[in-house]
């Protein structure tokens, strides 16, 4: 490996000296994750302005033997975009690549560079009467490339699917600096392998996304939003089944909020629930271009009351009330941060196993850390729960994580529903994943990044790839 100075000089020759950052104050915002639980020390931060420059940066880093850590908005929750502490890795920030190259309201597609802010793209789509239905709390900072690299979920997965389901084409740079571009504005394309799927959700470990074609949908003209408190989790799941039957494909969100989550929000924000909250609250939203949603939503509530599932509820009468109801859900994470330290678990479990999982996991956590509290909330409609354990000094994080993840595994779930593996969950995924899964992951990594220079230590432990075959 050549010296850091030689690498910095080579990168400056590609992107310009002002876009290669080395001073502590300049790199500070690029080296600590959103949770402030992981901080790295890079050789430098490089900020290319085009796909060609990204390719040249990768070639230069490969020549100098330097690993590359791609970064979008740095809003991830798994430390997947943070360098290690060796001072040898290059952070490659795509935040100068923000162009919206084209927007087609008829074909309902948008072609956009990886550094574009998600909220900006959503606003551009809305101005054309279309919607990019990826709705996450960090949309004001998250970038399209980061959203794709992590296969982000969010509030609309129930209706529109994950980011994977909304990505039609990709342009990316491979580990050897080759540019692969298949920016097709097509819903149907069976010509050869659909290789974009290999890179969506790979967290920058197989290639670096530089642009994408995303699928848009019409902006709904009618929306119905309701907040309910339910007698127990089984009632919430029964209500979800009823809502699917009565509202159907217009059901876009079915969010679960625990009593503890509501208490945290009310304690740390000037927000109050407009209903009598029980152990669980449900936030339902339906949206469509057709009318009749309010009547259908009210019918679901009425049936829920009649069956004894719903304790109290309200349907929003205005946009202001819609924002008030969503504020209870959207401020849970910030309220938890204000409360103190926690261990976050982004898990998914089949709905038919959710009640049993919660009983099992609660007992397992209590056995290893009896004084902890729980903050439970998430996207019940797609089986995704944020199972966050409120901790104090002296709690054994490893034991708590294992207790939760073992319970997830026992009930046929996933230890990462939408936040990714990153660095945070690598050891646990390696511990729980079947041997065939691990072998396949290592084989794919070897095939696409044989020198292990793309985001090492994320998704797989650094060095865990080999020249084997399946």
Secondary structure as UniProt FT lines:
FT   HELIX           4..15
FT   HELIX           17..19
FT   STRAND          20..21
FT   HELIX           24..27
FT   HELIX           28..30
FT   TURN            34..35
FT   STRAND          44..46
FT   HELIX           51..64
FT   STRAND          68..71
FT   TURN            80..81
FT   STRAND          90..93
FT   TURN            95..96
FT   STRAND          100..104
FT   TURN            105..108
FT   STRAND          109..113
FT   TURN            114..115
FT   HELIX           118..127
FT   TURN            128..129
FT   STRAND          130..131
FT   TURN            137..141
FT   HELIX           144..149
FT   TURN            150..151
FT   TURN            155..156
FT   HELIX           157..160
FT   HELIX           163..166
FT   STRAND          167..173
FT   TURN            175..176
FT   STRAND          179..182
FT   HELIX           196..199
FT   TURN            200..201
FT   TURN            203..204
FT   STRAND          208..215
FT   STRAND          217..218
FT   STRAND          222..230
FT   HELIX           233..247
FT   HELIX           248..250
FT   STRAND          251..258
FT   HELIX           259..268
FT   STRAND          280..288
FT   HELIX           293..307
FT   STRAND          310..315
FT   HELIX           319..330
FT   HELIX           332..339
FT   STRAND          342..343
FT   STRAND          346..348
FT   HELIX           351..353
FT   HELIX           354..368
FT   TURN            370..371
FT   STRAND          373..379
FT   HELIX           380..382
FT   STRAND          384..390
FT   TURN            393..394
FT   HELIX           397..410
FT   TURN            411..412
FT   TURN            422..425
FT   HELIX           426..432
FT   HELIX           435..448
FT   TURN            450..451
FT   TURN            456..457
FT   TURN            462..463
//
